């Protein structure tokens, strides 16, 4: 039944990551962490709130002489730059608008069989949503776009060779409309999700190099309660 809250692909469970909301009138922060394996992790952040608008910006830079998911090896390296922005606007008591953007640029290197393997990853993720609340009724439209670009290369040098390697790209566009509220003595959660995913690859894994998937998924859940009996039905 949780599919009614998180979409039709949520039957096996949900990991719901909610980034920090902007708080306070004006604030800032700086951080730096250093450790073994050449680890350096630094970042700065700022948030501002004025009347019905609030925003938060965070920039981080990380480097370590390890490749994620691989054993420690001489010559390995991983570095990452990430920028996150989140803003909220509450122009009226019943409406709440929010937007978020995350950009991540990552470079990895690890030795393998006398050669060096390289992986470059660029992620861009953005969302724009609104929430309308009237008493116990809640309506939320949301648009989400994400892009993932992965380039893998191999070389006997400490740096990858420009113009070589295999590239995989994923583009995902999603639109949702969710409703939650009481209907005829029951609690109803319902909505529809429409999405399109486009995947391209230059390494021959996909016939023709490109695959596009599209779907429209309506879902509904109804909750009845009577004394100690509770019944939940979803479709």
Protein Blocks (a to p, Z undefined) as FASTA:
>chain_A
ZZmmnojklmnoccdddddddedjbdcdddddddehhiacddddddddehjaccdddddd
ddddbdehiacdehiacddddddddddddfbfkbccddddddddddddddeehiacdddd
ddddddddddddehjbccddddddddddddddddfbfbdcehiacddddddddddddddd
deehiacdddddddddddddfehpaghhiacdddddddddddddehjaccdddZZ
